Amino acid sequence: MKRGFFFIVICLFAGCITQPTEDLREYTISGRCTLPGYTRDVFVADGYAYIADGQGGLQIVALNSLIIAGSLELSGYQQGITVVDSFAYLASGSEGFTLVNVADVHNPRVVGYDTWFTAYDLYFDGGFIYLAASYWFIEEDITHPDFPSYKRRCTTKGDARGVYVDGRYAYVACEEMGITIIDLGNPDSLARIGYCDTPSNARDVFVEDGYAYVADGKGGLQVLDVHDPENPFIVEGYDIKGYANRVLVKDNKAYVAAGDGGLQVFDVADPSSPSLYGECETSYAYGVFVDGLIYVADRDLGLLVIEPVD
């Protein structure tokens, strides 16, 4: 009797924690543009996808045709990108960061750069670029885009690979050392005020409504409570297929570029209880951007356009 009871309980429990594949939202690749490099990151604006294409430099793809509209060879290995107004800002690996005028998408041109550091990711906020630069967090003044200038820096607890700025705080993904939180409030200096280790290698971070969503490599998606930036803590984690490289949160969904696990989409309406919502197989997903449709920077396949199946 007891053996049968335990067997039933175990089966019921297992059913509660396993989500059948058929319950997941199905996503499909609806478009693709092959690119010359190992595609690392993507930013979408005004009908174009701006792509950090590794050794392939900057690639600009027209979304109405999925044809390359413009390109630019750059020094270094392009790792991350953001676009503001008529300028694209790129984290250029060992060549620091590069500022490109993209007012004419067919003829982009370099207008500024800083090369004394290694940059993996960057974030624009209020006339400043914040960089995850190996073991440094660096702030550059780009009030005058043609003449970017170093402003200040501080060390991080680990190898800085991803960065997000929310208000007066910067959140830096530091590989095996988790998340470092930096106070930007003092105009004369930067201060490390908070730290939270994560199970694996923190590669990227996105902050919304007091929670930090971390792409944690083999540690999957980790959710941190950062309401008190001096005392962050993990509230929940979710193992994934592949290797979590980047994360973006929009409309209660966390989109994770998961390496050979493709695109993984999580429902984070309740940040303390994320659940897998859907997925799409790709070759090796490095970057993700959402603007109506989902755009994935895939190392081997280039730019992918992904959408849910009706």
C-alpha positions as CSV (number, residue, x, y, z in Angstrom):
1,M,0.0,0.0,0.0
2,K,2.7,2.5,1.0
3,R,4.8,1.6,-2.0
4,G,1.9,2.3,-4.3
5,F,1.1,5.6,-2.5
6,F,4.7,6.8,-2.9
7,F,4.7,5.9,-6.6
8,I,1.6,7.9,-7.2
9,V,2.9,10.9,-5.3
10,I,6.2,10.8,-7.2
11,C,4.4,10.6,-10.6
12,L,2.1,13.5,-9.7
13,F,5.1,15.6,-8.5
14,A,7.0,14.9,-11.7
15,G,4.0,15.9,-13.7
16,C,3.9,19.2,-11.9
17,I,7.5,20.2,-12.6
18,T,7.7,19.0,-16.2
19,Q,6.1,21.2,-18.9
20,P,5.2,19.2,-22.0
21,T,6.7,20.5,-25.2
22,E,3.2,20.7,-26.8
23,D,2.2,23.3,-24.2
24,L,4.9,25.7,-25.4
25,R,4.3,28.5,-27.8
26,E,5.8,27.6,-31.2
27,Y,8.1,30.1,-32.9
28,T,9.5,29.9,-36.4
29,I,12.2,31.6,-38.5
30,S,10.3,33.7,-41.1
31,G,13.3,35.4,-42.7
32,R,17.1,35.4,-42.9
33,C,20.0,37.5,-44.1
34,T,23.3,35.8,-44.5
35,L,26.2,37.9,-43.2
36,P,30.0,37.8,-43.8
37,G,31.1,37.6,-40.2
38,Y,30.3,35.7,-37.0
39,T,27.2,37.7,-36.1
40,R,27.2,38.8,-32.4
41,D,24.5,41.4,-31.7
42,V,21.6,43.3,-33.3
43,F,19.8,46.6,-32.8
44,V,16.6,47.5,-34.8
45,A,15.6,51.1,-35.6
46,D,13.6,52.8,-38.3
47,G,13.2,49.8,-40.6
48,Y,16.9,48.6,-40.4
49,A,18.8,46.1,-38.4
50,Y,22.2,47.3,-37.3
51,I,24.5,44.3,-36.7
52,A,27.7,43.9,-34.8
53,D,29.1,41.2,-37.1
54,G,32.3,40.1,-35.4
55,Q,35.1,40.2,-37.9
56,G,32.5,41.3,-40.5
57,G,32.3,44.8,-39.1
58,L,29.1,46.8,-39.2
59,Q,26.3,45.4,-41.3
60,I,23.0,47.3,-42.0
61,V,20.1,45.2,-43.3
62,A,16.9,46.6,-44.7
63,L,14.1,44.8,-43.0
64,N,11.6,45.1,-45.9
65,S,13.8,43.1,-48.2
66,L,16.3,41.4,-45.8
67,I,19.1,42.6,-48.1
68,I,22.3,44.3,-46.9
69,A,21.8,48.1,-47.4
70,G,25.2,49.2,-46.1
71,S,28.3,47.9,-44.5
72,L,31.6,49.1,-43.0
73,E,34.9,47.4,-42.3
74,L,36.0,48.1,-38.8
75,S,39.1,47.4,-36.7
76,G,38.6,44.8,-33.9
77,Y,35.9,42.2,-33.4
78,Q,32.4,43.7,-33.2
79,Q,30.7,42.4,-30.0
80,G,27.8,44.7,-29.2
81,I,25.8,47.5,-30.7
82,T,23.3,50.2,-29.9
83,V,21.9,52.9,-32.2
84,V,20.7,56.4,-31.1
85,D,19.5,59.0,-33.6
86,S,22.0,58.9,-36.5
87,F,24.8,57.1,-34.7
88,A,25.7,53.5,-34.1
89,Y,27.9,52.7,-31.2
90,L,29.9,49.5,-31.3
91,A,31.8,47.5,-28.7
92,S,34.8,46.5,-30.8
93,G,36.6,44.0,-28.7
94,S,40.3,44.7,-28.4
95,E,39.8,48.0,-30.4
96,G,37.6,49.6,-27.7
97,F,34.5,51.3,-29.0
98,T,33.7,52.8,-32.3
99,L,31.2,55.5,-33.2
100,V,29.7,55.4,-36.7
101,N,27.5,58.0,-38.4
102,V,24.6,56.1,-40.0
103,A,22.5,59.0,-41.2
104,D,23.1,57.5,-44.7
105,V,22.7,53.8,-44.1
106,H,24.2,53.1,-47.5
107,N,27.4,54.9,-46.6
108,P,28.1,54.6,-42.9
109,R,31.3,56.3,-41.8
110,V,33.5,56.3,-38.6
111,V,33.4,59.6,-36.8
112,G,34.9,58.7,-33.4
113,Y,36.6,55.9,-31.4
114,D,38.5,55.1,-28.2
115,T,40.9,52.2,-28.3
116,W,42.8,51.8,-25.0
117,F,40.5,49.1,-23.6
118,T,38.8,45.9,-24.7
119,A,35.0,46.3,-24.9
120,Y,32.4,43.6,-25.0
121,D,29.1,45.5,-24.5
122,L,27.8,49.0,-24.1
123,Y,24.8,51.0,-23.1
124,F,23.7,54.5,-24.1
125,D,22.1,56.8,-21.5
126,G,21.8,60.6,-21.5
127,G,24.7,61.6,-23.6
128,F,27.0,58.9,-22.2
129,I,28.2,55.5,-23.2
130,Y,28.8,52.9,-20.5
131,L,31.0,50.0,-21.4
132,A,31.6,46.5,-20.1
133,A,35.3,46.5,-20.8
134,S,36.9,43.3,-19.5
135,Y,37.8,44.1,-15.8
136,W,36.7,47.7,-16.2
137,F,33.5,49.6,-16.2
138,I,34.1,52.7,-18.3
139,E,32.0,55.9,-18.9
140,E,32.6,57.9,-22.1
141,D,31.1,61.4,-22.8
142,I,29.5,61.5,-26.2
143,T,27.8,64.9,-25.9
144,H,29.7,65.7,-29.1
145,P,29.6,62.4,-31.1
146,D,32.5,63.4,-33.3
147,F,34.7,63.7,-30.3
148,P,34.0,61.1,-27.7
149,S,36.0,61.6,-24.5
150,Y,36.8,59.4,-21.5
151,K,35.1,60.5,-18.3
152,R,35.6,58.0,-15.5
153,R,36.0,54.3,-14.7
154,C,36.1,51.7,-12.0
155,T,37.2,48.1,-11.7
156,T,34.7,45.2,-11.6
157,K,34.7,42.0,-9.6
158,G,35.1,39.9,-12.7
159,D,35.5,39.9,-16.5
160,A,32.8,42.5,-17.5
161,R,30.8,41.2,-20.5
162,G,27.4,42.9,-20.3
163,V,26.0,46.2,-19.0
164,Y,22.7,47.8,-18.3
165,V,22.0,51.2,-16.8
166,D,18.8,52.0,-14.8
167,G,18.6,55.4,-13.2
168,R,21.7,56.1,-11.1
169,Y,22.9,52.5,-11.1
170,A,24.8,50.4,-13.6
171,Y,24.5,46.6,-13.5
172,V,27.5,44.8,-14.9
173,A,27.6,41.1,-15.8
174,C,31.0,39.8,-14.7
175,E,31.3,36.2,-15.9
176,E,32.1,33.8,-13.1
177,M,31.8,36.7,-10.5
178,G,28.1,37.4,-11.2
179,I,26.6,40.9,-11.1
180,T,28.4,44.0,-9.9
181,I,26.2,47.1,-9.2
182,I,27.8,50.6,-9.5
183,D,26.5,53.9,-8.2
184,L,26.7,56.6,-10.9
185,G,25.4,59.3,-8.6
186,N,28.6,61.1,-7.7
187,P,29.8,63.1,-10.8
188,D,33.4,62.9,-9.7
189,S,33.7,59.1,-9.1
190,L,32.1,55.7,-9.4
191,A,31.4,53.4,-6.5
192,R,30.9,49.6,-6.5
193,I,28.0,49.2,-4.0
194,G,26.5,45.8,-4.6
195,Y,27.4,42.3,-5.7
196,C,25.6,39.0,-6.3
197,D,27.2,35.8,-7.5
198,T,25.4,33.6,-9.9
199,P,25.6,29.9,-10.5
200,S,27.6,30.0,-13.7
201,N,29.0,32.8,-16.0
202,A,27.0,36.1,-16.1
203,R,27.2,37.2,-19.7
204,D,24.4,39.8,-19.9
205,V,21.9,41.6,-17.8
206,F,18.6,43.5,-18.3
207,V,16.9,45.4,-15.5
208,E,13.2,46.2,-15.1
209,D,11.0,47.2,-12.1
210,G,13.5,46.2,-9.5
211,Y,14.6,42.9,-11.0
212,A,17.7,42.0,-12.9
213,Y,17.4,39.3,-15.5
214,V,20.8,37.6,-16.1
215,A,21.9,35.5,-19.0
216,D,24.1,33.2,-17.0
217,G,25.8,30.9,-19.5
218,K,25.2,27.3,-18.4
219,G,23.3,28.7,-15.4
220,G,20.4,29.7,-17.8
221,L,18.2,32.6,-16.8
222,Q,18.7,34.0,-13.3
223,V,16.4,36.6,-11.7
224,L,17.8,38.9,-9.1
225,D,15.9,41.2,-6.7
226,V,17.7,44.6,-6.9
227,H,15.2,46.8,-5.2
228,D,18.0,47.4,-2.7
229,P,21.0,47.8,-5.0
230,E,23.4,47.3,-2.0
231,N,21.9,43.9,-1.2
232,P,20.9,42.1,-4.4
233,F,19.9,38.4,-4.2
234,I,18.7,35.7,-6.5
235,V,15.0,35.0,-6.3
236,E,14.8,32.3,-9.0
237,G,16.6,30.6,-11.7
238,Y,15.7,28.5,-14.7
239,D,17.9,26.0,-16.5
240,I,17.9,26.2,-20.3
241,K,19.1,24.4,-23.3
242,G,22.4,25.7,-24.6
243,Y,24.3,28.7,-23.2
244,A,22.6,31.9,-22.2
245,N,24.5,34.8,-24.0
246,R,22.1,37.7,-24.0
247,V,18.7,38.6,-22.5
248,L,16.1,41.2,-23.3
249,V,12.8,41.7,-21.4
250,K,9.7,43.2,-23.0
251,D,6.0,42.9,-22.2
252,N,6.5,40.3,-19.4
253,K,8.6,38.1,-21.6
254,A,12.3,37.4,-21.3
255,Y,14.0,36.6,-24.6
256,V,17.3,34.7,-24.2
257,A,19.8,34.1,-26.9
258,A,20.9,30.7,-25.8
259,G,23.8,29.6,-28.1
260,D,23.1,26.2,-29.5
261,G,19.8,26.2,-27.6
262,G,18.5,28.8,-30.0
263,L,16.0,31.4,-28.8
264,Q,14.3,30.7,-25.5
265,V,11.3,32.8,-24.4
266,F,10.2,33.0,-20.7
267,D,7.1,34.3,-19.1
268,V,8.3,36.6,-16.3
269,A,4.9,38.2,-15.4
270,D,5.8,37.0,-11.9
271,P,9.6,37.5,-11.7
272,S,9.9,35.1,-8.8
273,S,8.5,32.3,-10.9
274,P,9.7,32.4,-14.5
275,S,8.4,29.7,-16.8
276,L,9.4,28.6,-20.3
277,Y,6.9,30.1,-22.7
278,G,8.3,29.1,-26.1
279,E,11.5,28.4,-28.1
280,C,12.9,28.4,-31.6
281,E,15.8,26.3,-32.8
282,T,18.8,28.2,-34.4
283,S,22.4,27.3,-35.0
284,Y,24.1,29.5,-32.3
285,A,22.2,32.5,-31.0
286,Y,24.4,35.3,-29.6
287,G,22.1,38.4,-29.6
288,V,18.4,39.2,-29.5
289,F,16.2,42.3,-30.1
290,V,12.5,42.6,-30.1
291,D,10.5,45.2,-32.1
292,G,7.2,43.6,-32.9
293,L,9.1,40.7,-34.4
294,I,12.1,39.0,-32.8
295,Y,15.5,39.5,-34.4
296,V,18.3,37.1,-33.5
297,A,22.0,37.5,-34.2
298,D,23.1,34.0,-35.0
299,R,26.8,33.3,-35.2
300,D,26.5,30.9,-38.2
301,L,23.2,31.9,-39.9
302,G,23.5,35.7,-39.7
303,L,20.3,37.8,-39.0
304,L,17.2,35.8,-38.3
305,V,13.6,37.1,-38.1
306,I,11.5,35.0,-35.8
307,E,7.8,35.2,-35.0
308,P,5.2,33.1,-33.2
309,V,3.2,30.6,-35.1
310,D,-0.5,31.4,-35.1
